[in-house]
């Protein structure tokens, strides 16, 4: 029992700290690459206001399940109302699906269902173009990895999993052995 106690590494020792750093590095290497959700500021630097063509703003963008729309506007004059397609086209705010207005002029709408979303400002600004329609879709599947293209991120991820992680564990094992014999 006495021999076992001498081999334990105290928590604050350099060996314990080095071991923890190596462990944290190994965990980071194992974390898969993910595509993160995007927060779209509606109208970019113009925000949610009149005299902006939001159809043009949205036309070249791809909105994916998990993204967010961020509406920035004058809270004393405007609002963010979700309506159906017919009410969007006619600027009719009588039958709203959801009122996203919080009163702060900084409203966030989660796009968590794959469908079309239609937003208008119900206080008359819709007739001036204050309306936006977005189509939310699922993320496309990742491209299949080609064994001959090293520039492909999927290939880099495969190399990382096949070579880097075992190398980290090998270095850790050698380091552990060196520490063990140096005591």
C-alpha positions as CSV (number, residue, x, y, z in Angstrom):
1,X,0.0,0.0,0.0
2,X,2.9,2.4,0.8
3,X,4.4,1.8,-2.7
4,X,1.0,2.7,-4.3
5,X,0.8,6.0,-2.4
6,X,4.2,7.1,-3.5
7,X,3.2,6.6,-7.2
8,X,0.1,8.8,-6.9
9,X,0.7,12.3,-8.4
10,X,-0.4,15.2,-6.2
11,X,-3.2,17.3,-7.7
12,X,-1.2,20.6,-8.0
13,X,2.0,19.0,-9.2
14,X,3.4,19.8,-12.7
15,X,2.8,16.3,-13.8
16,X,-0.9,16.5,-12.9
17,X,-1.3,19.9,-14.6
18,X,0.5,18.5,-17.7
19,X,-1.8,15.5,-17.7
20,X,-4.9,17.6,-17.5
21,X,-3.7,19.8,-20.4
22,X,-3.0,16.7,-22.5
23,X,-6.4,15.3,-21.6
24,X,-8.1,18.6,-22.6
25,X,-6.2,18.7,-25.9
26,X,-7.3,15.1,-26.6
27,X,-10.9,16.0,-25.9
28,X,-10.7,19.0,-28.2
29,X,-9.3,16.9,-31.0
30,X,-12.1,14.4,-30.7
31,X,-14.9,17.1,-30.9
32,X,-16.5,16.8,-34.4
33,X,-16.6,19.7,-36.7
34,X,-20.1,21.2,-36.7
35,X,-21.9,23.7,-38.7
36,X,-23.2,26.3,-36.3
37,X,-26.5,28.2,-36.7
38,X,-26.4,31.6,-38.2
39,X,-27.9,34.7,-36.9
40,X,-29.2,36.8,-39.8
41,X,-29.7,40.5,-39.1
42,X,-32.7,41.3,-41.3
43,X,-31.7,44.1,-43.7
44,X,-28.1,43.9,-42.6
45,X,-26.8,47.3,-41.6
46,X,-30.1,49.0,-42.6
47,X,-32.2,46.9,-40.1
48,X,-35.9,46.4,-40.2
49,X,-37.1,49.8,-41.6
50,X,-39.0,51.3,-44.5
51,X,-37.5,51.9,-48.0
52,X,-35.5,48.6,-48.0
53,X,-36.3,45.9,-50.5
54,X,-36.2,42.8,-48.3
55,X,-37.0,40.5,-51.2
56,X,-33.7,41.4,-52.7
57,X,-32.0,41.1,-49.3
58,X,-33.3,37.5,-48.9
59,X,-33.0,36.2,-52.4
60,X,-29.4,35.1,-52.4
61,X,-29.4,33.7,-48.8
62,X,-29.9,30.2,-47.6
63,X,-31.7,29.9,-44.4
64,X,-31.3,26.6,-42.5
65,X,-33.2,24.9,-39.7
66,X,-31.6,26.2,-36.5
67,X,-30.8,29.7,-37.9
68,X,-32.2,32.9,-36.3
69,X,-33.6,36.1,-37.7
70,X,-32.7,39.2,-35.8
71,X,-35.0,42.2,-36.4
72,X,-33.5,45.6,-35.3
73,X,-36.0,48.5,-35.6
74,X,-37.5,51.6,-34.0
75,X,-39.7,50.1,-31.3
76,X,-41.9,53.1,-31.1
77,X,-43.0,52.9,-34.7
78,X,-42.7,49.3,-36.0
79,X,-43.3,45.7,-35.1
80,X,-42.6,42.2,-36.4
81,X,-45.6,40.1,-37.3
82,X,-45.6,36.6,-38.8
83,X,-48.5,36.0,-41.2
84,X,-49.4,33.4,-43.9
85,X,-48.5,33.8,-47.6
86,X,-51.8,35.4,-48.6
87,X,-51.7,38.0,-45.8
88,X,-48.0,38.7,-46.6
89,X,-48.9,39.4,-50.2
90,X,-51.8,41.7,-49.3
91,X,-50.1,43.3,-46.2
92,X,-53.0,42.1,-44.1
93,X,-52.3,41.9,-40.3
94,X,-55.7,40.8,-39.2
95,X,-55.0,37.1,-38.9
96,X,-51.5,36.9,-37.5
97,X,-49.7,33.6,-36.8
98,X,-47.3,35.1,-34.3
99,X,-46.4,38.5,-32.9
100,X,-42.6,38.5,-32.4
101,X,-42.6,42.1,-31.1
102,X,-41.1,42.3,-27.6
103,X,-41.2,46.0,-27.3
104,X,-37.4,46.4,-27.3
105,X,-36.9,46.8,-31.0
106,X,-34.5,43.9,-31.0
107,X,-36.5,40.8,-31.7
108,X,-35.1,37.3,-32.4
109,X,-37.1,34.7,-34.4
110,X,-35.8,31.1,-34.3
111,X,-36.1,29.3,-37.6
112,X,-36.6,25.8,-36.2
113,X,-39.1,24.4,-38.7
114,X,-38.4,23.8,-42.4
115,X,-41.0,25.8,-44.1
116,X,-41.7,29.3,-45.5
117,X,-41.9,32.2,-43.0
118,X,-43.6,35.5,-43.9
119,X,-43.0,38.6,-41.8
120,X,-44.6,42.1,-42.1
121,X,-44.7,45.3,-40.1
122,X,-48.4,45.7,-39.3
123,X,-48.4,49.5,-38.7
124,X,-48.7,50.5,-42.3
125,X,-45.1,50.1,-43.2
126,X,-45.7,46.8,-45.1
127,X,-47.1,48.8,-48.0
128,X,-43.8,50.6,-48.2
129,X,-42.0,47.3,-48.5
130,X,-41.4,46.3,-44.9
131,X,-42.0,42.6,-45.4
132,X,-39.7,39.7,-45.8
133,X,-40.3,36.0,-46.8
134,X,-37.7,33.3,-46.1
135,X,-37.6,29.7,-47.0
136,X,-36.0,27.5,-44.3
137,X,-34.5,24.2,-45.3
138,X,-32.5,21.4,-43.7
139,X,-28.8,21.5,-44.0
140,X,-27.6,19.7,-47.1
141,X,-25.7,16.5,-46.4
142,X,-21.9,16.9,-46.2
143,X,-20.1,16.1,-49.5
144,X,-18.8,12.6,-49.8
145,X,-15.0,12.5,-49.2
146,X,-12.8,11.6,-52.2
147,X,-9.7,9.7,-51.2
148,X,-7.7,11.7,-53.7
149,X,-8.5,15.2,-52.6
150,X,-6.7,16.3,-49.5
151,X,-8.3,19.8,-49.6
152,X,-11.7,18.3,-48.7
153,X,-12.6,19.2,-45.0
154,X,-14.2,15.7,-44.6
155,X,-10.8,14.2,-45.5
156,X,-9.0,16.4,-43.0
157,X,-11.5,15.3,-40.4
158,X,-10.8,11.7,-41.3
159,X,-7.0,12.2,-41.1
160,X,-7.5,14.0,-37.8
161,X,-9.4,11.0,-36.4
162,X,-7.0,8.4,-37.8
163,X,-3.7,10.0,-37.1
164,X,-3.8,12.9,-34.7
165,X,-5.8,11.3,-32.0
166,X,-3.7,8.1,-31.8
167,X,-0.6,10.3,-31.8
168,X,-1.9,12.3,-28.9
169,X,-2.6,9.1,-26.9
170,X,0.9,7.7,-27.8
171,X,2.5,10.9,-26.6
172,X,0.5,10.8,-23.5
173,X,1.5,7.2,-22.8
174,X,5.1,7.9,-23.3
175,X,4.9,11.0,-21.1
176,X,3.1,8.9,-18.4
177,X,5.8,6.3,-18.6
178,X,8.6,8.9,-18.2
179,X,6.9,10.5,-15.2
180,X,6.3,7.1,-13.6
181,X,9.9,6.1,-13.9
182,X,11.3,9.5,-12.8
183,X,9.6,9.2,-9.4
